[in-house]
Amino acid sequence: MRRTRISIALAATALLASACGSSSGGSTSAGGTGSSPAAASQNTSAAPSSASGTPTKDISGKLAWYSLTPPAASAKVVKAFTAKYPNVTVETTNFQGPDILDRVKAEASGGLNKFDVIDMAGRNPLRALAAGGLLADYQPSTLSTYPADKQKQIADSNAWVYGANAHGICYNAEAVKTPPTSYDDLLKPEYKGKIVYGAPIQTGFGQNFTVESKDAWGEAKWKDFWTRLGKQNVLVTDNPSTAMSQTVSGERPILMYCNLSALNGAVRKGAPIKWQTTEPNIANEVALAISAKAPNPEPARAFVDFMLSTEGQALVAPDFGLQPIMDGAPVPDAAKGLADVKLILSPSKFAVDELHGVKEFDKAAYSEYVAFMKQAFGK
């Protein structure tokens, strides 16, 4: 069986909101005691760490983590991290979607620097923070354990991908006796009125796939597919929770472009949801960065090292419901079928060049996209 292949490109601004939801603004603390370390340069060498997971006591202080990960998952990461660094106390603030960017921007405009590390669904919002001088350059010590080609894929100078939220087709196994095995299958008459999908305009989990599939399929097939899908009486929603609840209840038993973490969450609650992996498997990267003015830079660097280490990568699947970046790390049960499916970490060249470029927003290209989607879906 071949290993999963991962292709990574830049992350697009309007696509950030789809991965790893949580309740907004909640804070939790965990860890040992100790005084805050003295300020240090963000470009220094990596903090000492133990590859075996033995407690490391030469780093102490506090660590403020701004996170989009669910509180239960981030709590498990904190527990493992502080077991290794018992003299570090971690305070986690969990956010929902763009609230995390609003907080960082508001604090920066007020001259405040409250966070040490931050994670995002995609690197593009992190690049926007870096462009404003808000992120630190760093070379994680554990990055050297990855092959050279993987290092280039997952690392910027100030942002590091540690997981991927893969996507496929979710379906209610009690309501769908003959499940679709490809996106083309969704065009069959038997699935009319049974599909729910994220709104393809201005929503991360819907717009993401409609945009990215153009690069994967080519323009001719892209236009044909979305035009025909629009005739399938698809329920579109801008709320991922609503989409999954429709599938769980059986009202709309097929959820198109369903992510791995949402699937794991539903299955853990006992829902009869199954997953069909299919290409193109457009996945969202989940990345981590350090504040340029981190109050506690040494614990922050140790945290990044930890998340890219064997120990940290072992937590990505069971606790985050994500595909780990490190080859050989455990994968979520539902992702075991991904070994022969190519993962494409969004966004594609089309998304960057035509719709959501990092440097500027092409309003004309986006208006054309919006007009096409409105015509396809009749709204």
Secondary structure, 3 states (H helix, E strand, C coil): CCCCCEEECCCCHHHHHHCCCCCCCEEEEEECCCCCCCCCCCCCCCCCCCCCCCCCCCCCEEEEEEECCCHHHHHHHHHHHHHHCCCEEEEEEECCCCHHHHHHHHHHHCCCCCCCEEEEECCHHHHHHHHCCCECCCCCHHHHHCCHHHHHHHECCCCEEEEEECEEEEEECCCCCCCCCCCHHHHCHHHCCCEEEECCCCCHHHHHHHHHHHHHHCHHHHHHHHHHHCCCCCEEECCHHHHHHHHHHCCCCEEEEEEHHHHHHHHHCCCCEEEECCCCEEEEEEEEEEECCCCCHHHHHHHHHHHCCHHHHHHHHHHHCCEECCCCCCCCHHHHHHHHCCEEECCCHHHHHHHCCCCCCCHHHHHHHHHHHHHHHCC
